[in-house]
Each structure stands twice: as C-alpha cells, then as structure tokens.
Amino acid sequence: MLANKRIQKTTYDRNNDILYVSFANAQGKSYADGGPFGIEIMRDWNTEEITGLMVYYPKKEMADRQQKLHSLGFNIRLADMLN
C-alpha cells in the first residue's frame, strides 16, 4: 500500500511552492506519472515502483493537496514539511 512508503528526503522550493518527496526505494531514473491535479507521482523508469511525489502549491492549496494525498493513501502531513 502507498501509505507504507518510507520517506527518505523532502525538499521544499519556497520560491515556486513545490514539495519534492523521495521514498527510501528511490534509485536510478524516475518519471512523473501524473496523479490528481497538483500532485505528480514519480515512478522508477524500469520497475514502475513509486519513488516519490511532486506536490505543486502545497502551501497555497494545503487543504486540497492534503486531502488528495490522503485519498491516494499517503499519510503525509504537509504542514510538517514546509520548512
């Protein structure tokens, strides 16, 4: 299940309001596989395994993005990652 993914690293780009999340299994090349509006799901190029997320406007649209992450099965609290 998606909620079992362990976060390895997060980076918040304040200038563009984008949160990058990498999971512990992230190795090699990944590509963006879309998702609900405002969230890109990153997948391993060879295995299709989920390797991370890109969340657009997590600060400006926090309630919406939080709900979408939850509906995808990610137990991520955006407020804790926007440092």
C-alpha positions in Angstrom: 0.0 0.0 0.0 1.1 3.6 -0.7 1.0 4.6 3.0 3.8 2.1 3.7 6.3 4.1 1.7 9.1 5.4 3.9 10.2 9.0 3.2 13.9 9.3 2.6 14.1 13.0 1.8 11.9 16.1 1.4 12.8 19.4 -0.3 10.5 22.4 -0.3 11.1 25.0 -3.0 9.7 28.2 -1.4 10.1 30.3 -4.5 7.8 28.1 -6.6 5.8 26.5 -3.8 6.7 22.9 -4.8 7.3 20.0 -2.4 9.6 17.1 -3.6 9.3 13.9 -1.6 11.7 10.9 -2.2 11.0 7.5 -0.8 13.6 5.1 0.5 13.4 2.9 -2.5 14.3 5.7 -5.0 17.2 4.5 -7.1 18.1 5.3 -10.7 15.9 7.3 -13.0 12.2 8.2 -12.4 9.5 9.9 -14.4 6.3 11.8 -13.5 3.2 9.6 -14.0 0.6 12.2 -13.2 -2.0 12.0 -10.5 -4.8 14.2 -9.3 -4.4 17.9 -10.2 -1.5 19.3 -8.2 0.3 16.1 -7.5 2.7 14.1 -9.7 3.6 10.5 -8.8 7.2 9.6 -9.6 7.9 6.1 -10.8 11.0 4.1 -11.4 11.7 4.0 -15.1 12.3 0.3 -15.2 10.1 -1.2 -12.4 7.2 1.3 -12.3 7.6 1.3 -8.5 6.6 4.6 -6.8 9.8 6.5 -5.9 8.4 9.9 -4.9 6.0 12.8 -5.3 6.0 16.3 -6.5 3.3 18.4 -4.8 2.5 21.7 -6.5 1.4 24.6 -4.3 1.3 22.7 -1.1 1.3 25.9 1.0 -1.2 27.9 -1.1 -3.6 24.9 -1.6 -2.7 22.9 1.6 -6.2 21.6 2.4 -6.8 20.4 -1.2 -3.4 18.8 -1.5 -3.6 17.2 1.9 -7.0 15.6 1.0 -5.7 14.4 -2.3 -2.6 12.8 -0.7 -4.8 11.1 1.9 -7.2 9.8 -0.9 -4.1 8.3 -2.6 -3.1 6.5 0.6 -0.2 8.8 1.7 -0.2 9.6 5.4 1.9 12.8 4.9 1.3 16.0 6.9 2.2 18.8 4.6 2.5 21.4 7.4 5.4 19.4 8.8 7.3 19.5 5.6 7.1 23.2 4.6 10.1 24.5 6.4 
